[in-house]
Amino acid sequence: MSAVNDTQSQFAVFLLTGIPGHEQAHVWIAISFSIMYAISIVGNAAIIFFIKTDPSLHEPMYIFLSMLAVTDLGLSISTIPTILGFYVFNSREIIMDACFSQLYFVHLFSITESSMLLLMAFDRFIAIFNPLRYTSILSPRRIAKMGLVFVVRGVVVTVPFPVLLRRYQYCQTNILSHCYCLNQDVMKLSCSDIRVSSFYGLFVVISTVALDALLIVVSYVMILKTVLGIASRIESLRALNTCVSHICAVVLYYTPMLGLPVLHRFGDSSTHLLQTLLGYIYLMAPPLMNPIVYSIKSKHLRARIIRVFVK
């Protein structure tokens, strides 16, 4: 019995993994990731600052955008220590408690971002379906309540991830598939019965991200139905044009978000490189591209940014 207990020992640390087969390019990867993180943090922080300080941007659409920027900031900051630590300082080890804390915040901000995209889809539907009552329906107080409900939802559904993982034994290997921690990645390293975590993870994906995606699709079906009822073709195109930025944000988020769990559950060694690349896209593309897309497509926000550089 003691021999069995010795073989099922608890690892003190996990080992992070970079892009397989590209170890000689770590310097260039580190420079690229550092630039991407800098753009993400500065871009999202600038959007929050402009929306907060400019009264003309205190409309529901921009309030939701600032909430999305806060979520993107949290997602970037939660992964910076291990990703840049790995590529810049070659720091491969992460203690278990730090790993569990990181995966909690990564999943929390990911689920919250899905919620923000759903709220922004609802915002676009109200703006097109009932523009005269747009600001009265989406009052700042109501927006705050909706945002708080979805944040609480993310906090509650994410708590069981690290709680369950702490109860498992890790006796096979301690090498992760990425240079950051994900629930499904750590879960596969356990030699305990992980069926509860596996089923709960699937439940969380279906009840949060998949449900949000379905409701976003329903929102856009209703938006298209409303737009097609507008007699003027110019007005129809103008209404749809206000949705372009949000559609880009949805595609950037949901493509890797839904693809990565599928690869982790059903992929094999041949898909490891694809898992790694999709994992970086999942974490870095939305925080990096959302500020750029909205700054280009939003007329008022673009004008506010230009005024900073051109008096």
C-alpha positions in Angstrom: 0.0 0.0 0.0 2.8 2.4 0.8 4.4 1.7 -2.5 1.2 2.6 -4.3 1.0 5.9 -2.3 4.6 6.7 -3.2 3.9 6.3 -6.9 0.8 8.5 -6.7 2.7 11.5 -5.3 1.6 15.1 -5.7 3.7 17.2 -8.0 4.9 20.5 -6.5 5.2 22.3 -9.8 4.0 22.0 -13.4 6.3 22.5 -16.4 5.3 24.9 -19.1 5.7 24.2 -22.8 6.3 26.6 -25.7 5.7 26.2 -29.4 7.1 22.7 -30.2 10.0 22.6 -32.6 10.7 26.4 -32.5 12.9 26.6 -29.4 15.6 28.5 -31.4 13.1 31.3 -32.2 12.2 32.1 -28.6 13.9 35.5 -28.8 11.8 36.6 -31.7 8.7 35.0 -30.2 9.4 37.0 -27.0 9.7 40.2 -28.9 6.5 39.6 -30.9 4.5 38.7 -27.8 5.8 41.7 -25.8 4.7 44.0 -28.6 1.3 42.4 -28.8 0.8 42.6 -25.1 1.9 46.3 -25.1 -0.6 47.1 -27.8 -3.3 45.2 -26.1 -2.9 46.9 -22.7 -2.3 50.4 -24.1 -5.2 50.1 -26.6 -7.8 48.8 -24.1 -6.6 51.2 -21.4 -6.9 54.1 -23.9 -10.5 53.1 -24.8 -11.5 53.0 -21.2 -9.9 56.4 -20.6 -11.5 58.1 -23.6 -15.0 56.7 -22.8 -14.7 57.7 -19.2 -13.5 61.2 -19.8 -15.5 62.2 -22.9 -19.2 62.9 -22.2 -20.1 62.4 -25.8 -19.1 58.8 -25.5 -21.4 58.0 -22.6 -23.8 56.2 -24.8 -24.8 52.5 -24.1 -22.7 51.2 -27.0 -19.5 52.8 -25.7 -20.3 51.8 -22.1 -20.5 48.2 -23.2 -17.3 48.7 -25.2 -15.5 49.9 -22.0 -16.8 46.8 -20.2 -15.3 44.6 -23.0 -12.0 46.5 -22.7 -11.8 45.9 -19.0 -12.4 42.2 -19.6 -9.7 42.1 -22.3 -7.3 43.9 -19.9 -7.9 41.2 -17.3 -7.4 38.4 -19.8 -4.1 39.9 -20.9 -2.8 40.6 -17.4 -3.7 37.1 -16.2 -1.4 35.4 -18.8 1.5 37.9 -19.0 3.6 36.4 -16.1 3.9 32.9 -17.4 3.9 33.6 -21.2 6.6 36.3 -21.1 8.3 34.6 -18.2 8.7 31.5 -20.4 9.9 33.2 -23.5 11.9 36.1 -22.0 13.5 34.5 -18.9 13.1 30.8 -19.9 11.1 30.2 -16.7 9.4 26.8 -17.2 8.2 26.0 -13.7 4.9 27.1 -12.1 3.8 26.0 -8.7 0.4 24.3 -8.4 -1.4 27.1 -6.5 -0.2 29.7 -9.0 -1.3 27.5 -11.9 -4.8 27.0 -10.4 -5.1 30.7 -9.7 -4.1 31.5 -13.3 -6.5 29.1 -14.9 -9.3 30.4 -12.6 -8.8 34.0 -13.9 -8.3 32.9 -17.5 -11.6 31.1 -17.6 -13.3 33.8 -15.6 -12.3 36.6 -18.0 -13.1 34.3 -21.0 -16.6 33.6 -19.8 -17.1 37.3 -18.9 -16.0 38.3 -22.4 -18.6 36.0 -23.9 -21.2 37.7 -21.7 -20.0 41.2 -22.8 -20.3 40.2 -26.4 -23.9 39.0 -25.8 -24.8 42.3 -24.1 -23.3 44.2 -27.1 -25.4 42.1 -29.5 -28.5 43.0 -27.4 -27.4 46.6 -27.6 -27.2 46.5 -31.4 -30.6 44.9 -31.6 -32.2 47.6 -29.4 -30.5 50.4 -31.3 -31.8 49.1 -34.6 -35.2 47.7 -33.5 -36.3 50.6 -31.3 -33.9 53.6 -31.8 -36.3 56.1 -30.2 -36.2 54.3 -26.8 -32.6 53.1 -27.1 -31.1 55.2 -24.3 -34.1 54.9 -22.0 -34.1 51.1 -22.3 -30.4 50.8 -21.8 -30.0 53.3 -19.0 -26.6 53.4 -17.2 -28.2 51.8 -14.1 -29.7 48.9 -16.1 -26.4 48.4 -17.9 -24.6 48.2 -14.6 -27.1 45.6 -13.3 -26.7 43.4 -16.4 -23.0 43.6 -16.3 -22.9 42.7 -12.6 -25.2 39.7 -13.2 -22.9 38.3 -15.9 -19.7 38.9 -13.8 -21.3 37.1 -10.9 -22.2 34.2 -13.2 -18.6 34.0 -14.4 -17.3 34.0 -10.8 -19.7 31.3 -9.6 -19.3 28.8 -12.5 -15.5 29.1 -12.5 -14.9 28.5 -8.8 -15.3 24.7 -9.0 -12.4 24.4 -11.5 -9.5 25.0 -9.1 -11.4 23.4 -6.2 -11.8 20.1 -8.1 -8.3 20.1 -9.5 -6.8 20.5 -6.0 -8.4 17.2 -4.9 -6.7 15.2 -7.7 -3.5 13.3 -7.6 -0.9 14.0 -10.4 1.4 11.1 -10.8 1.8 10.5 -14.6 3.6 13.7 -15.9 3.7 17.3 -14.9 4.3 18.8 -18.4 1.5 21.2 -19.6 0.6 21.7 -23.3 0.9 25.5 -23.1 3.0 28.1 -21.3 0.0 29.0 -19.2 -2.6 27.0 -17.3 -6.0 25.8 -18.6 -8.5 23.6 -16.8 -8.7 21.0 -19.5 -4.9 20.9 -19.9 -4.2 20.4 -16.2 -7.1 17.9 -15.8 -5.5 15.6 -18.3 -2.4 15.2 -16.2 -4.3 13.7 -13.3 -4.2 10.0 -12.5 -7.5 10.3 -10.4 -11.0 9.9 -11.7 -11.7 13.2 -13.5 -15.2 12.4 -14.8 -16.7 15.0 -12.5 -14.4 17.8 -13.8 -14.9 16.6 -17.4 -18.7 16.7 -17.2 -18.7 20.0 -15.2 -16.4 21.6 -17.8 -18.7 20.5 -20.6 -21.7 21.9 -18.6 -20.0 25.2 -18.2 -19.1 25.5 -21.9 -22.7 24.7 -22.9 -24.4 26.8 -20.3 -22.2 29.9 -20.8 -20.2 30.2 -24.0 -22.4 28.0 -26.2 -25.6 29.6 -24.9 -24.2 33.1 -25.4 -23.2 32.2 -28.9 -26.7 30.9 -29.6 -28.3 34.0 -28.2 -26.0 36.2 -30.3 -27.1 34.3 -33.4 -30.7 34.8 -32.5 -30.1 38.6 -31.9 -28.6 38.9 -35.4 -31.4 37.0 -37.0 -33.8 39.5 -35.4 -31.5 42.4 -36.5 -31.6 41.1 -40.1 -35.3 40.8 -40.0 -35.6 44.3 -38.7 -33.2 45.7 -41.3 -34.9 44.0 -44.2 -38.1 45.7 -43.2 -36.5 49.1 -43.7 -37.6 50.6 -47.0 -34.5 52.6 -47.7 -31.5 50.6 -48.8 -29.1 53.2 -47.6 -30.6 53.2 -44.1 -30.4 49.4 -44.1 -26.7 49.4 -45.0 -26.1 52.1 -42.4 -27.8 50.1 -39.7 -25.8 46.9 -40.6 -22.6 48.9 -40.7 -22.9 49.6 -37.0 -22.7 45.9 -36.4 -19.5 45.2 -38.3 -17.2 45.8 -35.3 -19.2 43.6 -33.1 -19.3 40.8 -35.7 -15.5 41.0 -36.0 -15.2 40.7 -32.2 -17.5 37.7 -32.1 -15.6 35.9 -34.8 -12.2 36.6 -33.1 -13.5 35.3 -29.8 -15.7 32.3 -30.5 -13.6 30.6 -33.3 -10.6 29.7 -31.0 -12.8 29.6 -27.8 -15.0 26.8 -29.1 -12.2 25.1 -31.1 -9.6 24.8 -28.3 -11.8 22.6 -25.9 -12.7 20.3 -28.8 -9.0 19.8 -29.7 -8.1 19.2 -26.0 -10.8 16.6 -25.6 -10.6 14.8 -29.0 -7.2 15.7 -30.4 -4.0 13.6 -30.3 -0.3 14.2 -30.7 -0.6 15.2 -34.3 -2.8 18.2 -33.3 -0.4 19.5 -30.6 1.0 22.3 -32.7 -2.5 23.3 -33.8 -3.6 23.3 -30.1 -0.7 25.5 -29.1 -1.3 28.1 -31.9 -5.0 28.1 -31.3 -4.3 28.6 -27.6 -2.3 31.8 -28.3 -4.9 33.1 -30.7 -7.6 32.4 -28.0 -5.8 34.5 -25.5 -4.1 37.2 -27.6 -6.3 37.9 -30.6 -9.4 39.4 -28.9 -7.5 41.8 -26.6 -5.2 42.8 -29.4 -7.7 43.3 -32.2 -10.8 44.6 -30.4 -9.4 48.1 -29.7 -8.0 48.3 -33.2 -11.3 47.3 -34.9 -13.5 49.5 -32.8 -11.1 52.5 -33.1 -11.3 52.1 -36.9 -15.0 51.5 -37.3 -16.4 53.8 -34.6 -16.7 57.3 -36.0 -17.0 59.1 -32.6 -14.2 57.1 -30.9 -11.9 57.6 -33.9 -12.5 61.3 -33.8 -11.7 61.4 -30.1 -8.5 59.5 -30.6 -7.5 61.9 -33.5 -8.1 64.9 -31.3 -5.4 63.7 -28.9 -2.8 64.0 -31.6 -4.2 66.8 -33.7 -5.2 69.9 -31.8 
